[in-house]
């Protein structure tokens, strides 16, 4: 049995982390206390545990099951079938009077809609109380009807200080009681808030120990890769990209470089390049229009070079964007225009902008009457371009930066000269 399973807590006293849920005033601690024992008339609610691996979801489900005296059945969404669900449903008929079955469904995101629906009737009548666990956002992956009948609890990555007691117990169970505090701290800091990874590192340290001793260098080597949590199809992927762009938007080059490093450590060069390009247009925009040209050159160089050399032009692009003036005026303008189109606010083209050169017999004022701007001073003449229904719409507002304010001044100057 892996060390992580040997050391799995059997009670809340041994449980580490998630103090917002199981601390002295934690809501799950109160729920467990109020539903514990077979004599209680308070039913256990259906729950969804959402959080990263190694944060205690399965352990807490086991502790809850022990406290309620309900028969516990376990399924994993990666391997269970509809037949497995039917078998558990059939058991509910033979366990009448026991308060129903407590079903722990791990990785529920791998159950399709039909499989999740098959549980719904029995969740509603109380034959099955569901505790589902997922590493992905349940609001995207869990069937709505189940979600509406459940309470979502988020499990957070553990801090190094919260992981240390589990690491100490792991070394004690491995009969290694003289491990230095430095080694324990290295493992706690290098496993990304994942207790299971920390205990796996402990197990590897015990296997590679020399004369019962573990060096800090060994601990670092065995745990340093564990902190990188990344799944190109999961929440972590989008969380890193979101943090990456928001750091650039906030002009924090140090944070942006950190998130770039995490993307590159995971080997996700395409996502880093794509996000840099969109950020150059969305967040720097017309305050420094050449930014996207430079970023495109950096991205092209990075894709040609590949990793690890790609890190250098991408670092240049990140620093450039972070230290550039910011404007989202172009982004807001096109979104505003798209909103009108989505609402059906379009209308017919003004006659003088149309491509046709023939007017029907019923038209009194025949002719296109288009005014050619290049034939006028400053290449500008006032005429209507938007359809009649939205002719006074304003989508673009000049940003408060040097370049856009200069353009605004030029626009006003041209308009004034036309009036004169």
C-alpha positions as CSV (number, residue, x, y, z in Angstrom):
1,X,0.0,0.0,0.0
2,X,1.4,3.4,-0.9
3,X,2.5,5.6,2.0
4,X,-0.2,8.2,1.2
5,X,-2.9,5.5,1.8
6,X,-1.2,4.0,4.9
7,X,-1.2,7.4,6.5
8,X,-4.7,8.5,5.5
9,X,-6.4,10.2,8.4
10,X,-9.3,8.4,10.1
11,X,-10.7,11.4,12.0
12,X,-10.9,15.2,11.8
13,X,-8.2,15.4,14.5
14,X,-5.6,13.9,12.0
15,X,-6.9,15.8,9.0
16,X,-4.7,18.6,7.7
17,X,-5.7,21.7,5.7
18,X,-9.1,22.9,4.6
19,X,-9.6,24.9,7.9
20,X,-12.3,26.9,6.1
21,X,-14.3,23.7,5.9
22,X,-13.3,21.6,8.9
23,X,-11.8,24.1,11.3
24,X,-13.4,24.8,14.6
25,X,-16.1,26.9,13.0
26,X,-15.9,25.2,9.5
27,X,-19.2,24.5,7.9
28,X,-18.4,20.8,7.1
29,X,-17.3,20.2,10.7
30,X,-20.7,21.4,11.8
31,X,-22.5,19.3,9.2
32,X,-20.7,16.2,10.3
33,X,-21.4,17.0,13.9
34,X,-25.1,17.5,13.3
35,X,-25.6,14.4,11.1
36,X,-23.3,11.9,13.0
37,X,-24.7,8.6,14.2
38,X,-27.5,6.4,13.1
39,X,-30.0,8.0,15.6
40,X,-30.0,11.4,14.1
41,X,-33.0,12.6,12.1
42,X,-31.0,15.1,10.1
43,X,-30.1,13.7,6.8
44,X,-26.6,14.3,5.2
45,X,-26.8,16.7,2.3
46,X,-25.6,15.8,-1.2
47,X,-22.2,17.4,-1.7
48,X,-19.6,18.0,-4.4
49,X,-16.0,18.4,-3.4
50,X,-14.1,20.5,-5.9
51,X,-10.4,21.0,-5.8
52,X,-6.9,19.8,-6.9
53,X,-5.6,16.4,-6.3
54,X,-4.1,15.6,-2.9
55,X,-6.2,18.2,-1.0
56,X,-8.2,15.7,1.1
57,X,-11.4,15.1,-0.8
58,X,-11.4,11.3,-0.6
59,X,-10.1,11.4,3.0
60,X,-12.9,13.7,4.2
61,X,-15.5,11.6,2.4
62,X,-14.3,8.5,4.3
63,X,-14.4,10.4,7.6
64,X,-17.9,11.5,6.9
65,X,-19.0,8.0,6.0
66,X,-17.6,6.7,9.3
67,X,-19.4,9.4,11.3
68,X,-22.8,8.7,9.7
69,X,-22.9,4.9,10.0
70,X,-24.3,4.8,6.4
71,X,-23.1,2.0,4.1
72,X,-20.4,3.5,1.9
73,X,-19.9,2.6,-1.8
74,X,-17.2,4.0,-4.0
75,X,-17.1,4.5,-7.7
76,X,-14.5,6.3,-9.9
77,X,-15.7,8.1,-13.0
78,X,-12.7,7.0,-15.0
79,X,-13.5,3.3,-14.7
80,X,-17.1,2.9,-13.5
81,X,-19.9,1.9,-15.9
82,X,-23.7,2.3,-15.9
83,X,-23.8,-1.3,-14.8
84,X,-21.9,-0.4,-11.7
85,X,-24.4,2.4,-10.9
86,X,-27.3,-0.1,-11.4
87,X,-25.7,-2.5,-9.0
88,X,-25.6,0.1,-6.3
89,X,-29.2,1.2,-7.0
90,X,-30.3,-2.4,-6.6
91,X,-28.6,-2.5,-3.2
92,X,-30.9,0.3,-2.0
93,X,-33.8,-2.2,-2.1
94,X,-32.0,-4.6,0.3
95,X,-30.8,-1.9,2.7
96,X,-34.2,-0.4,3.7
97,X,-34.2,1.3,7.0
98,X,-30.4,2.1,7.1
99,X,-30.9,5.7,5.9
100,X,-29.8,4.9,2.3
101,X,-26.4,4.4,0.7
102,X,-23.6,7.0,0.8
103,X,-22.1,7.0,-2.6
104,X,-18.6,8.5,-3.1
105,X,-18.2,9.2,-6.8
106,X,-14.6,10.3,-7.5
107,X,-13.8,12.1,-10.7
108,X,-17.5,12.7,-11.6
109,X,-16.4,14.8,-14.5
110,X,-15.7,11.6,-16.4
111,X,-19.4,10.5,-16.1
112,X,-21.4,11.5,-19.1
113,X,-24.8,13.1,-18.8
114,X,-26.8,9.9,-19.1
115,X,-24.7,8.2,-16.3
116,X,-25.2,11.2,-14.0
117,X,-29.0,11.3,-14.8
118,X,-29.3,7.6,-13.8
119,X,-28.6,8.7,-10.2
120,X,-31.0,11.6,-10.1
121,X,-34.2,9.7,-9.0
122,X,-32.4,8.0,-6.1
123,X,-30.8,11.1,-5.0
124,X,-34.2,12.8,-4.9
125,X,-35.9,10.1,-2.8
126,X,-33.0,9.8,-0.4
127,X,-32.0,6.2,-1.3
128,X,-28.6,7.5,-2.3
129,X,-26.7,10.4,-0.7
130,X,-24.0,11.6,-3.1
131,X,-20.6,12.9,-2.3
132,X,-19.0,13.6,-5.7
133,X,-15.4,14.8,-6.1
134,X,-13.9,16.5,-9.1
135,X,-10.7,18.3,-10.0
136,X,-12.6,20.4,-12.6
137,X,-15.1,23.2,-12.3
138,X,-18.3,21.4,-11.3
139,X,-20.4,24.2,-12.9
140,X,-19.0,23.1,-16.3
141,X,-18.9,19.3,-15.8
142,X,-21.7,18.3,-13.5
143,X,-25.2,17.8,-14.8
144,X,-27.3,20.8,-13.8
145,X,-30.1,18.8,-12.0
146,X,-27.5,17.1,-9.7
147,X,-25.7,20.4,-9.2
148,X,-29.0,22.0,-8.1
149,X,-29.5,19.3,-5.5
150,X,-26.0,19.5,-4.1
151,X,-23.8,21.9,-2.2
152,X,-20.4,22.6,-3.7
153,X,-17.4,22.8,-1.3
154,X,-14.1,24.0,-2.7
155,X,-10.9,22.4,-1.4
156,X,-7.8,24.6,-1.6
157,X,-4.2,23.6,-2.1
158,X,-2.5,23.2,1.3
159,X,0.2,25.7,2.5
160,X,3.7,24.3,3.3
161,X,2.9,24.7,7.0
162,X,-0.2,22.6,6.7
163,X,1.6,19.8,4.9
164,X,4.5,19.6,7.3
165,X,2.6,17.5,10.0
166,X,1.7,14.9,7.3
167,X,5.3,14.8,6.1
168,X,6.6,14.2,9.7
169,X,4.1,11.4,10.2
170,X,5.2,9.9,6.9
171,X,8.8,9.8,7.9
172,X,7.9,8.4,11.3
173,X,5.9,5.6,9.6
174,X,8.9,5.0,7.4
175,X,11.0,4.6,10.5
176,X,13.1,7.7,9.7
177,X,12.8,10.0,12.8
178,X,16.0,11.9,12.3
179,X,15.2,13.8,9.1
180,X,16.2,17.5,9.3
181,X,13.7,20.3,9.3
182,X,15.3,21.6,6.1
183,X,14.5,18.4,4.2
184,X,10.9,18.5,5.5
185,X,10.5,22.2,4.5
186,X,11.9,21.5,1.0
187,X,9.4,18.8,0.4
188,X,6.5,20.9,1.8
189,X,7.4,23.8,-0.4
190,X,8.1,21.7,-3.5
191,X,4.9,19.7,-3.9
192,X,2.5,22.5,-4.9
193,X,0.0,22.1,-2.0
194,X,-0.6,18.4,-2.8
195,X,-0.3,16.1,0.3
196,X,-0.2,13.0,-1.8
197,X,2.7,14.2,-3.8
198,X,4.5,15.2,-0.6
199,X,4.1,11.7,0.8
200,X,5.2,10.2,-2.4
201,X,8.4,12.3,-2.1
202,X,8.7,11.1,1.5
203,X,8.5,7.5,0.3
204,X,11.1,8.1,-2.4
205,X,13.4,9.8,0.1
206,X,13.1,6.7,2.4
207,X,14.0,4.4,-0.5
208,X,17.0,6.5,-1.5
209,X,18.3,7.3,2.0
210,X,21.9,6.6,2.7
211,X,22.5,5.3,6.2
212,X,19.1,6.5,7.2
213,X,19.9,10.0,6.1
214,X,18.3,12.3,3.5
215,X,20.2,15.2,2.1
216,X,18.5,18.5,1.2
217,X,19.7,18.0,-2.4
218,X,18.0,14.7,-2.6
219,X,14.7,16.1,-1.2
220,X,14.9,19.0,-3.8
221,X,15.5,16.6,-6.6
222,X,12.6,14.4,-5.7
223,X,10.1,17.2,-5.1
224,X,11.0,20.1,-7.3
225,X,8.9,19.0,-10.3
226,X,5.8,18.4,-8.2
227,X,4.8,22.1,-7.9
228,X,3.9,22.4,-11.6
229,X,0.2,21.7,-11.8
230,X,-1.0,21.8,-15.4
231,X,-3.5,20.2,-17.6
232,X,-4.0,21.6,-21.0
233,X,-7.7,20.7,-20.9
234,X,-8.3,21.6,-17.3
235,X,-8.9,24.6,-15.0
236,X,-5.2,25.0,-14.2
237,X,-4.6,25.8,-17.9
238,X,-7.1,28.6,-18.0
239,X,-6.1,29.9,-14.6
240,X,-2.5,30.3,-15.6
241,X,-3.4,32.0,-18.9
242,X,-5.8,34.3,-17.1
243,X,-3.2,35.2,-14.4
244,X,-0.7,35.7,-17.2
245,X,-2.8,38.2,-19.2
246,X,-4.1,40.0,-16.1
247,X,-0.5,40.5,-14.8
248,X,0.5,42.1,-18.2
249,X,-2.6,44.3,-18.1
250,X,-1.7,45.3,-14.6
251,X,1.9,46.3,-15.7
252,X,3.5,43.7,-13.4
253,X,6.3,42.3,-15.4
254,X,7.6,40.1,-12.5
255,X,4.3,38.3,-12.1
256,X,3.8,38.0,-15.8
257,X,7.3,36.4,-16.2
258,X,6.4,34.0,-13.4
259,X,3.3,32.8,-15.2
260,X,5.2,32.6,-18.5
261,X,7.8,30.4,-16.8
262,X,5.0,28.1,-15.6
263,X,3.6,27.8,-19.1
264,X,7.0,27.1,-20.5
265,X,7.8,24.6,-17.7
266,X,4.7,22.7,-18.8
267,X,5.9,22.9,-22.4
268,X,2.9,24.9,-23.5
269,X,4.6,27.2,-26.0
270,X,1.6,27.7,-28.3
271,X,-0.7,28.9,-25.5
272,X,1.9,31.4,-24.3
273,X,2.4,32.8,-27.8
274,X,-1.3,33.1,-28.5
275,X,-2.0,34.9,-25.3
276,X,0.8,37.4,-25.9
277,X,-0.7,38.2,-29.3
278,X,-4.2,38.8,-28.0
279,X,-2.9,40.8,-25.1
280,X,-0.9,43.1,-27.4
281,X,-4.2,43.9,-29.2
282,X,-6.6,43.9,-26.3
283,X,-4.7,45.6,-23.5
284,X,-2.0,47.7,-25.2
285,X,-3.9,48.4,-28.4
286,X,-3.8,51.9,-29.9
287,X,-1.7,53.3,-27.0
288,X,1.3,51.6,-28.7
289,X,0.1,50.1,-32.1
290,X,3.6,48.8,-32.9
291,X,3.5,46.5,-29.9
292,X,1.7,43.8,-31.7
293,X,4.2,44.0,-34.6
294,X,7.1,43.5,-32.2
295,X,5.3,40.7,-30.3
296,X,4.5,39.0,-33.5
297,X,8.2,39.0,-34.4
298,X,9.0,37.6,-30.9
299,X,6.4,34.9,-31.2
300,X,7.6,33.9,-34.7
301,X,11.1,33.7,-33.4
302,X,10.0,31.6,-30.4
303,X,8.1,29.2,-32.6
304,X,11.1,28.8,-34.9
305,X,13.6,28.4,-32.1
306,X,11.5,26.1,-29.9
307,X,12.2,25.5,-26.2
308,X,14.4,26.2,-24.3
309,X,15.6,29.1,-26.5
310,X,12.0,30.3,-27.1
311,X,12.0,31.7,-23.6
312,X,14.2,34.6,-24.5
313,X,12.1,36.4,-27.2
314,X,9.0,35.6,-25.2
315,X,10.5,37.2,-22.1
316,X,11.3,40.3,-24.3
317,X,7.6,40.4,-25.5
318,X,6.3,40.1,-21.9
319,X,8.5,42.9,-20.6
320,X,7.6,45.1,-23.6
321,X,3.9,44.7,-23.0
322,X,4.1,45.2,-19.3
323,X,6.0,48.4,-19.6
324,X,4.0,49.8,-22.5
325,X,1.1,52.3,-22.1
326,X,-2.3,50.6,-22.0
327,X,-5.5,51.1,-23.9
328,X,-8.5,48.8,-24.4
329,X,-10.4,51.3,-26.7
330,X,-10.2,49.0,-29.8
331,X,-11.4,46.0,-27.7
332,X,-14.4,48.0,-26.3
333,X,-15.2,49.5,-29.7
334,X,-15.6,46.2,-31.6
335,X,-17.5,44.6,-28.7
336,X,-19.9,47.5,-28.7
337,X,-20.4,47.2,-32.4
338,X,-20.9,43.4,-32.2
339,X,-23.5,43.9,-29.4
340,X,-25.6,46.0,-31.8
341,X,-25.3,43.5,-34.6
342,X,-26.3,40.7,-32.2
343,X,-29.4,42.7,-31.2
344,X,-30.3,43.1,-34.9
345,X,-29.5,46.9,-34.9
346,X,-28.3,47.0,-38.5
347,X,-30.6,48.7,-41.0
348,X,-30.1,49.3,-44.7
349,X,-26.9,50.8,-46.2
350,X,-27.1,54.5,-46.9
351,X,-27.7,55.0,-50.7
352,X,-24.5,56.9,-51.2
353,X,-22.4,54.0,-49.8
354,X,-24.0,51.2,-51.9
355,X,-22.3,49.5,-54.8
356,X,-25.3,49.7,-57.2
357,X,-25.4,52.5,-59.8
358,X,-29.1,52.2,-60.8
359,X,-32.0,53.7,-59.0
360,X,-35.5,52.3,-59.5
361,X,-38.3,54.3,-61.2
362,X,-39.9,55.1,-57.8
363,X,-36.8,57.0,-56.5
364,X,-37.2,60.7,-56.8
365,X,-33.7,61.8,-56.0
366,X,-31.8,59.6,-58.4
367,X,-28.0,59.2,-58.2
368,X,-25.6,57.9,-55.6
369,X,-24.5,61.3,-54.3
370,X,-21.4,59.9,-52.7
371,X,-18.9,62.5,-51.6
372,X,-15.3,61.4,-52.3
373,X,-13.2,62.5,-49.2
374,X,-10.0,62.8,-51.2
375,X,-11.5,65.6,-53.2
376,X,-11.9,67.8,-50.1
377,X,-9.4,69.6,-47.9
378,X,-7.6,67.3,-45.4
379,X,-9.2,64.4,-47.2
380,X,-12.4,64.7,-45.1
381,X,-16.0,65.6,-45.7
382,X,-18.9,65.2,-43.4
383,X,-21.5,62.6,-44.6
384,X,-23.5,59.8,-43.0
385,X,-22.0,56.4,-43.0
386,X,-24.0,54.4,-40.5
387,X,-27.6,53.2,-41.3
388,X,-30.4,55.6,-40.4
389,X,-31.5,53.5,-37.4
390,X,-28.1,53.9,-35.7
391,X,-26.7,56.9,-37.4
392,X,-25.6,58.6,-34.1
393,X,-24.0,55.5,-32.5
394,X,-20.6,55.9,-31.0
395,X,-18.5,52.8,-30.6
396,X,-15.0,54.1,-30.3
397,X,-13.9,56.4,-27.5
398,X,-10.3,57.8,-27.8
399,X,-8.1,56.4,-25.0
400,X,-6.3,58.7,-22.5
401,X,-2.9,58.0,-23.8
402,X,-0.5,60.1,-25.9
403,X,-1.1,58.5,-29.3
404,X,-4.9,58.3,-29.1
405,X,-5.1,61.8,-27.7
406,X,-3.0,63.1,-30.6
407,X,-5.4,61.3,-33.0
408,X,-8.4,62.9,-31.3
409,X,-6.8,66.3,-31.6
410,X,-6.2,65.8,-35.3
411,X,-9.8,64.6,-35.8
412,X,-11.1,67.8,-34.1
413,X,-8.8,70.0,-36.1
414,X,-10.0,68.5,-39.4
415,X,-13.6,68.8,-38.4
416,X,-13.1,72.5,-37.5
417,X,-11.4,73.3,-40.8
418,X,-14.3,71.8,-42.7
419,X,-16.8,74.0,-40.8
420,X,-14.7,77.1,-41.6
